[in-house]
Amino acid sequence: MAKYGFRSTLARVFEAPEDAAARVPRIEIIGRDEALISGEATLIEYSPGLIRISCGGCDAAFRGDNLYIPAMDHLGMRIFGRITAVEF
């Protein structure tokens, strides 16, 4: 994550994860049925079998069954349903 410069250096000095200081999106997969995206994310495509998002210059696609987004705001979003694949 060297492209973030000062924030990346600050994270190393304080021995913190670089994503904590760099304002980059974070994707957490919780089991097979939930994903949490923290940070700014833009919804590109939405259907029960595919949810595509753009976050921080990276696109991510969540594939599965009965996918839905119960919550989404400027801080992030949650995805529920049977997640079978995540593609970047």
N, C-alpha and C positions, 0 to 999 in steps of 0.2 A: 504494500500500500504506500509506496514511496511517493507517489504522485500527489499526496495530500500535504506534503511538506511539513510546515510548522506543527500541525495537529498530530501528525505521525510521530514527529520527534518528541513532542510533549507526552504522548502515550508511552513511548519507550523510557523516558526519564522517570515517569511515575510507575513504571512497570504495569501499565494497564493495557487491556486489549486495544489495538489500534482502532477498531470500529467504534469504540466508546468515544473517542475524541474526534474522529474524522467525519462524522455526520454521514456515514454511508448506510444504506439500508441493511437491515438484518433480517434473514429468513430463518425461522425456527420451525422444524417439523416435529409435531407432538404426536407420537404414535402413528397410526395410519389414517386417522380421521380428522386431523386438524393441522393447520399451518398458520403461523403468526408472522406477519410482515411488519416490522417496525421501521419507521422512517417514511419519507415521501415515496409514494408509489402511484402510478397511473394505470388505470384499468384499460386494457386494449381490447380484449375479447372476453365474453362471458356467456357460457352455456353450461348445462349440467355435466357435460363431459370434458370441458376444457375452460380453464381460466388463464388468460395471458395478461401479464403485467409488465410495466416498464419501471425500473427503479434504479436511479443513479447511473444511467448509461448502460444498464444491463437489462435484458429481457429475460423473463422467467415464465415458463408454461407449466401449469399444474394440470395433469390429466387424471381422470378417474371417473367415478360414478356418483351421481347426485351431489355434485359440487355446488356450493352456494356461499355467498358472502353475507353474513348476518350483521356485520359492522364494518364501516369504512369511514375514515376521516383523514385530516391532514397529518395525523400521527401514525397512520398505518391502517392495516386491515386484517381480518381473520377470515380464513377459508375453512369450511367444514365439508364433510362428505368423505367418501372412500377415495383417498389419494393413492394412485397406483404408480405415478411417475412425476418427477420434477425435471424439467429440461432448462438449460441455460443457453 
